[in-house]
């Protein structure tokens, strides 16, 4: 919080329920989280960010700004080989 100059840590309330495994994607601070802090501070009401599975695949640390090249092979019945 102090790093992003949004609010002092003693003024933040973070709710972190048990969300299960995530393969490390929850250890990073994402821009969306900072925007939520800023919006909550500006409006004076709680702000919640919810990403669906597709959004998470595109924006989480393991997928953000990655470009991949993939080749696949198929047999005559269009099954991946």
ChimeraX attribute file (.defattr): number of C-alpha atoms within 10 A of each C-alpha:
attribute: neighborCount
match mode: 1-to-1
recipient: residues
	/A:1	13
	/A:2	8
	/A:3	7
	/A:4	10
	/A:5	9
	/A:6	15
	/A:7	14
	/A:8	11
	/A:9	10
	/A:10	7
	/A:11	8
	/A:12	11
	/A:13	8
	/A:14	7
	/A:15	6
	/A:16	6
	/A:17	6
	/A:18	6
	/A:19	7
	/A:20	6
	/A:21	8
	/A:22	8
	/A:23	8
	/A:24	10
	/A:25	14
	/A:26	12
	/A:27	9
	/A:28	9
	/A:29	11
	/A:30	13
	/A:31	9
	/A:32	14
	/A:33	13
	/A:34	15
	/A:35	14
	/A:36	15
	/A:37	19
	/A:38	17
	/A:39	16
	/A:40	14
	/A:41	14
	/A:42	9
	/A:43	9
	/A:44	9
	/A:45	9
	/A:46	11
	/A:47	14
	/A:48	11
	/A:49	8
	/A:50	8
	/A:51	11
	/A:52	7
	/A:53	8
	/A:54	8
	/A:55	11
	/A:56	15
	/A:57	13
	/A:58	13
	/A:59	15
	/A:60	17
	/A:61	17
	/A:62	13
	/A:63	14
	/A:64	11
	/A:65	10
	/A:66	9
	/A:67	7
	/A:68	6
	/A:69	4
	/A:70	5
	/A:71	4
	/A:72	6
	/A:73	8
	/A:74	9
	/A:75	8
	/A:76	7
	/A:77	6
	/A:78	8
	/A:79	8
	/A:80	9
	/A:81	8
